[in-house]
Amino acid sequence: MTASLVRTAAALLLGSTAMLSQAATVTLTGFKYGGNAASVTVNGLSPATRNVSAGAFMGKVSFASGGESGFTSDLTDFVTYCVEIDQTFSFSNTGMQGYSVVAGSSYSLWGSPNARNPVTPGKAAAATTERLGKLLSYVGANSGMVDTAAESTSLQLAIWNVIYDNDSLLGGGSLYSSAAVDYNTYANQLLANSASFANTLDVFVLTKDGSQDFVLARTASPITNDPQQNPVPEPASLALSLLGLAAAGAVSRRRRA
């Protein structure tokens, strides 16, 4: 892929432009594991065959003061993957402004089939969110599970399989990958091993209409009316993770130690 893309399919209809401009700014500066993300082919969407880039990206997210869903201030050492197959973005030191934080269960294009996501009949956004949470929780709980460029390619493929398909295999179904066998094999392993894993993450989407959307996750915590019992944590004190990789708490800090 050129140092400018990654594709993934869906953009949420958001509020006004004024609201968006006050939300979040996403700055992605490169590949998490160096070099370029792998170029792979996925099939099953329209057009049927897509050549896309798959891997982990890094950068920073700056949330507006008093941000959405408890997110505020800056999240540095940000690691993420793409949500959509049909959108792109460019690496830049200039942030992509106007993103909004949306709970995965409210992300409309993860619902039953629509023009942007025609291959998941009967799947609800809540089910997609829960399955992604299990996948990312599994990766985040197992240090070293995804820490190379090749492994990050497999995780991206697994994420897309959760979003766009109803099975747990990259080799078939509504959406399938004709990537190198090693990528698919490891992606299938991640999908199989995480299927019954406990979901410990709340999954959100950083979304902007007409632009690439990105997954954002943080450690799940019950919220009550008593802030002493369940305060909404600041991102710096959260195990704030992007797609479970570098759960910028437990896993990420262990790796830097």
C-alpha positions, 0 to 999 in steps of 0.5 A: 500500500502507499503510505496513505491508505487503508480501506474499510467500509462504513461511515456513520451519519453524524450530527452537525458539522459544528458538532463534529469539529468539536469532537476528536482529532485523529493523527496517524503517522505510520505503521506500528510495526514498521515498513508497509502494511501488507497488501491483500485481496478480499472478496465478497463485497461490491465490487467483488474483489478489493485489493486493500492494505491491512495492518496496525497504525499508530499516532495520537487522538486528541479529544475535545474538553469534556469529550464524548463517552468519557474520553477527553484530553490526548491519547498518545501511543495510539494503536488502531486498525481500520473499520471500513474496507472502502475508505482511505486515509493518509499519514500526516502530522496534521490531524484529521479533524471532525471525528466523533466517538460512537459506541459500537452498539450505536454504529448504524452500519454494523447493523443488518445489511445496508448499501455499505455492508451487504454481507451480514444478513441478520447481524445486529450492531450489538452482536458485532460489538460484542464479538469484536470485544472478545477478539480484542480482549483476547489479543490484549490479554496475551502479551506477544500475540500480535507484535509483528507486521504480519500478525497485525495483518492477520488481526486486521483481517480477523476484524474485517471478518467479524464486521463483514461476515457471519462465519469465523473463517477467512477462507470462505463465507460472504467475505473471504480473503485470498491473502497469503495462507499464513495471514489467513491461518493466523487470523483464523486462529485468532478468531477461533481462540477468541470466540469463547473468551470473556469480553473485557472491553467497551468497543467504540468507533472513531467515525467521520462521514466520508472518511476512514473510521477506526476502532477505539476500545477501553476496559469495560467498567459499570457506570453508576450515579455514584462517581466514587464507586464508578468514576469515568476514568481519564484515558491516561489511567484507563487500559485504553486500547485500540483494538486490543493491541497495546491496551494502553494500560496493561498490555502496552505498559508491560511491553514498554517496561 
